[in-house]
């Protein structure tokens, strides 16, 4: 992603952030965060544009902050490897012995140290944004409503009987919504079988478990929903457990009484003894 071009397009045109995000396939939240952090503005003076110097790297773009190009590269490589020696070697293209000394000296320089701290904070904010995006998807899965994907119930239909007469009857029906009307990202399977079309949503309980791990990051309203959903699930599981136990009891009670094998063997012994006595 060339953020220089994205910024220039926004500052030199009247395009909205929403349209700009869609055009470049960028999340709107990420674009807003970048705009705020880099203080994008429309109608910037030529002087402002001249003072805004950047160093491009494969990882990110950062402002000069009175650091030269190699110092900025050092900051970037340090955040990638968290190793001052390796960062210095890559930024300055020097020997290991030199980098081992100068790398640690660089970390002690106030401007470099403060720049690294700011860049760490920016990375953390970006990470939090990504986590929130993921959590939102788990929220969508956990609280998905099957009614958003289909309509079902009973309806009256007409048919012609064997005698050619019109008749009416009630039948069950299931109608699926069109794919452009539903969130396909939370559907795990759609299949056509002998009993018709079946739709399967993503695992609700797995989503709830994930939300439980990041519970403190959720909005208060979502926390309440997660707690209620888990209580409902526990109640359903207990009901199933009770139902299974009852089925086992009913099955046991309906089995016919088995004859006492001990009595049968004793009777058999008596018959054998009688046969030998007769002989």
PyMOL commands that set and color helices and strands:
alter all, ss='L'
color gray80, all
select helices_A, chain A and resi 3-11+17-24+28-38+46-51+69-81+84-92+96-108+110-142+146-148+179-181+184-186+204-213+215-217+220-254+261-278
alter helices_A, ss='H'
color red, helices_A
select strands_A, chain A and resi 54-56+61-63+150-160+166-176+187-193+196-201
alter strands_A, ss='S'
color yellow, strands_A
deselect
rebuild
show_as cartoon
